[in-house]
Amino acid sequence: MNSYYLHNGVESSGPFDLSELKAKSITKTTPVWCEGMANWKNAGEVMELQSILTVVPPPIKSFQPSPELEETDDNPKILGIDKMLFFILCGLLVLIIGTVSFKIFDENRSSDLEQKNNITEKNNQQFQLQEKKIEEQKNLIAEQERIETDRIKKERKETLSNRLSEIKRKLAIDFSNLDQAKNKMSEANDFQFLRTTDEREEDINSVETEIENLKIDIGNLKTEMDQIYLELEKIK
């Protein structure tokens, strides 16, 4: 059984056991405290004291429940608003704030996404322009290379054609000289007047050498001419 202290609003007294408390005619609103309690309580809140409490009717329009008893009211209020209504209003406020926040977030995200898309599109356009410039430069270089190749081919063709004409002219001369040399050979074989045998042999050898040189030159010119024709075919 616990022993309780009483408080009259100015000072405390006790401790008292249950029989002593009953003799003091304590009521539900009498402040009491015993070992183990964190704070003072109204006697009506202590189960052990329920049987010894004196019932005293309150004066009309003067009922002032203790703060702890107010919490047990059937219709508790928060900031002057019904507790249930207060929580509903809080929920609506949170919902409104959440909706507005989400809308702002979604708008910001859409704006960021649009900005990124614009940057990406701009970068793609710049890349395409660069690709176009590179392609144009490649085409220009290829055209210049083609023109240069055609120029080189044309110059080479002119050079070969000039050389071919020169070879034909030399061949005509060599064939003419060869015919003359052959005539000289016939004359050298037939002509014997006022010549010794040695002179005759010397003339024949000289003409033979000339003929041989002309044949070699003609052969070389023909070989070069064939090579020129082959190269001209490739140039075409």
Buried (B, 14 or more C-beta within 10 A) or exposed (E): EBEBBBBEEEEBEBBBEBEBBBEEEBEBBBBBBBEEEEEEBBBBBBEBBEEBBEEEEEEEEEEEEBEEBEEEEEEEEEEEEEEEEBEEEEEEEEEEEEEEEEEEEEEEEEEEEEEEEEEEEEEEEEEEEEEEEEEEEEEEEEEEEEEEEEEEEEEEBEEBEEEBEEBEEBBEEBEEBBEBBBEBBEEBEEEEEEEEEEEBEEBBEBBBEBBEBBEEBBEEBEEBBEEBEEEBEEEE
